Amino acid sequence: QVQLVESGGGLVQPGGSLRLSCAASGFTFNNYFMSWYRQAPGKERELVAGISSLGGVTNYADSVKGRFAISRDNAKNTVYLQMHKMTPEDTAVYYCFGHGSWGQGTQVTVSS
């Protein structure tokens, strides 16, 4: 069955960096657009970034443009989210989405 497993979350100081990974299985990964979403406490889940099946097209929420970068390695069935210049407003559970399925999420906390 389809599985998306996120990793790489944790505690980071303001201004710091973190890289999230999402390992996919159970479907033909390189045929699917993949996305990262996040959900902060008390807020709705929001789209952070997306990447086309072969990686040629990416899109970002305005709040992360210039700071975050989404990428993928189709040989490893993995999508990444590199985050830089992080702020407390980036604190959330980050979810991978693809093939109509969600991962379990990984907590990211930005705090000094």
N, C-alpha and C positions, 0 to 999 in steps of 0.2 A: 504494500500500500504506500501511498504518498507520505513521505516524512520530510519535515523541515526542522533542522536542529540548529538553533542559534548558540553562539558562544562568544566570549570576549567582553562581556559586560563587567562592570565593577565600579569602584569609586575612583574619581579623578578630580584633581583640583581645577578651579577655574583657570582657563587659558591652556589647559592640558589637551592631550590627544588620546584617542582610543580607537581600536579597530575591531569591529564586529565581523563575525563570520556566520554564514548560514549554509550548512551542508544539506544538500537535497538528495533524495532517493525515491525510487518508485515511479518515476516518469522520465520522459526524454527531456532532460534539463535544457539542452541547447535549442529546444523548440519554443521555449516559453519566456515571456516577459517576466521579470522578477522585480519585487519592490520591497522597500523597508518602510514600515509604519512605526509610530510611537504613540504611547498613551500615558499622559501624565496624570497624577492623582486628581480626580474630580473633573477631568476633561475628556472630550471625545478622542477616539483614536484618529490620528491624522497621518496623511501620506508624507513621508520624508523625502524619498528618492525612488526612482525607477530606472530600469535599464532594459534595453531591448534584447532579444534572444541572442544576438551575436555581439552585443556590446556596443554597437555603433551609435545608439541613441540613448541619451540619459536625460532625466528631468529631475528637478529639485523643488522643494518648497522654498518660498522666498526667504524664510527664516534661517535656512541653512546654506543658501547659495554662497559660494566662495569659501565655505568652511568645511563642508562635507563632500566626500567623493564616493560614488558607488562604482563598483567594478565587479567583474565576474571572471571565473576561470572555468570554462566549459569542460576542460579535461578533468577537472576535480569536482565538477558538479557543485560548485560553491560560489556564492555571491558575498561580496564584502561591503562594508560601510566604514570608510575611514573618516574619522571625525577629528577636527582640529579647532583650536580657539574656542573650546567649549565653555559654556556659561551655565549657571544654575537652571536657566530655562530649558536646557537640554535634558534635564533629569526626567526620566520616563522609563517605562518598559518598552523595549524595542522589539518589534516583531518582523519576521520575514514572511512574505506572501508570494505565492506562486502556484499555478495550476489549481487555483480555487481553494488552496489550503493555507492554513496559518501554522507557523511554528509556535512553540510554547512561550516564547519571549525571553528576553534577557534584560536584567535590571541595569540601568546606567544612572549613576548618581554623581552629580557635579557639585562638590562642596569643599570648602576649606576646613 
